[in-house]
Amino acid sequence: MDDQRIYIGPNVRTLGLLRNQVFIEGLPGQVQDAAAKFPEVADLIVPVSEFDEAERKAHTAGEHLHRVYQEFVQALGKQGKD
């Protein structure tokens, strides 16, 4: 179970990213491509065991994950989301 990770960012179907999507034994190619294009994606994919804490931090101003989440949303706005 240590290799299970969950995505806590916004839905971006064109990049293969769905909020609360769980990945087992690695990331699909489309998600790897998204992480290469948008470095924030890597920080928004966390171990399932850390989900509750990461989710809280992603929505708490001043936290690193909140800043990363917001930067990703802004980057998407420049590219066009969904």
PLY file of the C-alpha trace (Angstrom):
ply
format ascii 1.0
element vertex 82
property float x
property float y
property float z
element edge 81
property int vertex1
property int vertex2
end_header
0.00 0.00 0.00
2.99 2.33 0.30
2.98 2.81 -3.46
-0.57 4.23 -3.56
-0.73 7.94 -4.28
-3.66 10.32 -4.66
-4.08 13.51 -6.70
-5.41 16.44 -4.66
-5.48 19.13 -7.34
-8.28 20.38 -9.59
-9.90 18.26 -12.30
-8.11 18.69 -15.61
-9.47 15.98 -17.90
-7.27 17.00 -20.83
-4.23 16.13 -18.70
-5.71 12.94 -17.26
-6.02 14.48 -13.79
-9.12 13.85 -11.70
-9.39 15.06 -8.12
-9.00 12.22 -5.59
-7.82 9.83 -8.29
-5.69 7.07 -6.77
-2.62 5.74 -8.55
-1.28 2.30 -7.73
2.25 1.28 -8.68
3.22 4.40 -10.59
1.64 7.10 -12.70
0.08 6.66 -16.14
1.99 8.19 -19.04
-0.51 11.02 -19.50
-0.09 12.05 -15.85
3.70 11.85 -16.12
3.46 14.15 -19.16
1.29 16.56 -17.17
3.87 16.62 -14.37
6.62 17.34 -16.88
4.63 20.25 -18.33
3.36 21.56 -14.97
5.86 20.88 -12.14
3.15 21.65 -9.56
1.42 18.35 -10.40
4.15 16.32 -8.69
3.50 18.11 -5.38
-0.25 17.55 -5.75
0.15 13.77 -5.94
0.67 12.59 -2.37
0.82 9.25 -0.56
-2.69 8.03 0.30
-1.59 7.77 3.93
-1.02 11.57 3.93
-4.26 12.47 2.14
-6.13 14.11 5.04
-3.23 16.33 6.04
-2.32 17.22 2.44
-5.94 18.05 1.58
-6.16 20.35 4.59
-2.90 22.07 3.66
-3.95 22.49 0.03
-6.89 24.58 1.23
-5.16 26.54 4.01
-3.67 29.90 3.06
0.03 30.15 3.88
0.72 26.43 3.44
3.11 25.24 0.72
0.47 22.97 -0.86
-2.01 25.84 -0.98
0.50 27.96 -2.87
1.28 25.08 -5.25
-2.44 24.47 -5.86
-3.00 28.15 -6.64
0.05 28.33 -8.92
-1.23 25.31 -10.85
-4.68 26.84 -11.25
-3.06 30.05 -12.53
-0.85 28.13 -14.96
-3.91 26.30 -16.24
-5.71 29.59 -16.77
-2.92 30.66 -19.06
-3.14 27.36 -20.99
-6.90 26.82 -20.89
-8.47 24.34 -18.48
-10.57 21.31 -19.47
0 1
1 2
2 3
3 4
4 5
5 6
6 7
7 8
8 9
9 10
10 11
11 12
12 13
13 14
14 15
15 16
16 17
17 18
18 19
19 20
20 21
21 22
22 23
23 24
24 25
25 26
26 27
27 28
28 29
29 30
30 31
31 32
32 33
33 34
34 35
35 36
36 37
37 38
38 39
39 40
40 41
41 42
42 43
43 44
44 45
45 46
46 47
47 48
48 49
49 50
50 51
51 52
52 53
53 54
54 55
55 56
56 57
57 58
58 59
59 60
60 61
61 62
62 63
63 64
64 65
65 66
66 67
67 68
68 69
69 70
70 71
71 72
72 73
73 74
74 75
75 76
76 77
77 78
78 79
79 80
80 81
